[in-house]
């Protein structure tokens, strides 16, 4: 997992969004920050459990809190799998590609898509985020 190209301070982010800081919230944010794509709760829990005991219920409560505060974005695949990613202003809006065969979720980085998503955000003053998902079959599944 490689970090995003901007400065990331979990204490500062939690304070900015009026969320009390604690070690559990910080580790969840750190894992999602270091991820190169949106992660499922299962993957987040596996990462945390590499270094400490962690309760699944605690993780879901943290994910719900951070999503409700717009620190995280929740993405649902067509197969009903939930994934989470960082969602604050420094993290530019982008679309996602979801493979209908294997369920793999990939971030789509495109200057044109980013521009379109920013424009949609400006025009929709009653929504917090825009979620653009494209579905199809990934190259790995096409090769099978």
C-alpha positions as a printed Julia matrix, in Angstrom:
144×3 Matrix{Float64}:
   0.0     0.0     0.0
   1.41    3.35   -0.98
   0.33    6.64    0.61
  -1.57    9.37   -1.2
   0.54   12.35   -2.39
  -0.67   14.86    0.22
   0.07   15.34    3.91
  -2.06   13.17    6.18
  -2.42   13.75    9.91
  -5.14   11.59   11.5
  -5.37   13.86   14.56
  -5.9    16.9    12.35
  -8.47   15.17   10.14
 -10.52   13.9    13.09
 -10.41   17.33   14.75
 -11.41   19.07   11.51
 -14.51   16.86   11.25
 -15.33   17.13   14.95
 -14.6    13.49   15.78
 -12.88   12.55   19.03
  -9.52   10.94   18.36
  -8.64    7.51   19.68
  -6.18    4.8    18.61
  -8.86    2.65   16.95
 -10.15    5.45   14.73
  -6.62    6.49   13.87
  -5.56    3.0    12.76
  -8.64    2.64   10.54
  -7.89    5.98    8.89
  -4.2     5.11    8.5
  -5.02    1.83    6.75
  -7.46    3.48    4.37
  -5.03    6.32    3.69
  -2.27    3.87    2.76
  -4.53    1.85    0.47
  -4.32    2.38   -3.26
  -8.02    1.52   -3.61
 -11.23    1.24   -1.61
 -11.15   -1.6     0.91
 -13.76   -3.97    2.29
 -14.26   -4.16    6.06
 -12.83   -7.69    5.92
  -9.56   -6.45    4.43
  -9.38   -3.53    6.88
  -9.91   -5.93    9.79
  -7.22   -8.31    8.48
  -4.74   -5.42    8.24
  -5.48   -4.25   11.79
  -5.29   -7.77   13.21
  -1.74   -8.13   11.88
  -0.62   -5.92   14.78
  -3.37   -6.06   17.43
  -6.66   -7.6    18.55
  -9.62   -5.75   17.13
 -13.35   -6.38   17.34
 -15.42   -6.51   14.14
 -18.29   -4.57   15.77
 -15.88   -1.8    16.75
 -14.68   -1.59   13.15
 -18.22   -1.26   11.78
 -19.05    1.44   14.33
 -15.94    3.39   13.33
 -16.71    2.98    9.61
 -20.29    4.2    10.17
 -19.13    7.19   12.23
 -16.45    8.24    9.74
 -18.85    7.78    6.83
 -21.56    9.84    8.55
 -18.97   12.61    9.14
 -17.97   12.45    5.43
 -14.4    11.44    6.25
 -14.98    8.16    4.43
 -17.01    7.28    1.37
 -18.93    4.0     1.28
 -19.16    2.29   -2.11
 -21.5    -0.6    -2.76
 -20.79   -3.04   -5.58
 -23.55   -4.65   -7.65
 -22.96   -7.81   -5.62
 -23.71   -5.92   -2.4
 -20.11   -5.78   -1.16
 -19.29   -2.59    0.73
 -15.95   -0.85    0.3
 -14.6     2.28    2.0
 -12.16    4.98    0.93
 -10.94    8.37    2.15
 -13.42   11.13    1.2
 -12.27   14.58    2.23
 -11.55   17.57    0.04
  -7.86   16.86   -0.51
  -8.83   13.49   -2.01
 -10.06   14.39   -5.48
 -13.36   12.96   -6.71
 -13.06    9.99   -9.03
 -15.11    7.18  -10.53
 -14.85    3.46   -9.84
 -14.87    0.41  -12.1
 -16.41   -2.72  -10.61
 -15.92   -6.11  -12.26
 -19.23   -7.97  -12.38
 -17.37  -11.3   -12.44
 -14.89  -11.08   -9.54
 -16.17   -7.96   -7.74
 -12.77   -6.19   -7.89
 -13.14   -2.43   -7.4
 -10.68   -0.13   -9.17
 -10.33    3.65   -8.87
 -10.48    5.37  -12.25
  -8.09    8.28  -12.45
  -8.91   10.54  -15.36
  -8.56   14.29  -15.71
 -11.86   14.42  -17.63
 -13.75   12.31  -15.05
 -12.33   14.38  -12.2
 -13.41   17.6   -13.91
 -16.92   16.23  -14.55
 -17.31   14.99  -10.97
 -16.15   18.33   -9.55
 -18.68   20.11  -11.77
 -21.48   17.8   -10.62
 -20.51   18.43   -6.97
 -20.76   22.19   -7.56
 -24.2    21.87   -9.14
 -25.66   19.61   -6.44
 -25.69   21.78   -3.34
 -27.87   19.35   -1.34
 -25.62   16.27   -1.73
 -22.36   15.46   -0.01
 -20.81   13.3    -2.67
 -21.15   12.0    -6.17
 -20.73    8.28   -6.76
 -19.99    7.27  -10.34
 -19.59    3.52  -10.81
 -18.9     1.8   -14.09
 -19.44   -1.94  -14.28
 -18.09   -4.51  -16.69
 -15.65   -7.4   -16.88
 -12.04   -6.7   -15.87
  -9.12   -7.77  -18.05
  -8.2   -10.55  -15.61
 -11.65  -12.13  -15.86
 -11.74  -11.66  -19.67
  -8.53  -13.69  -19.94
 -10.03  -16.64  -18.05
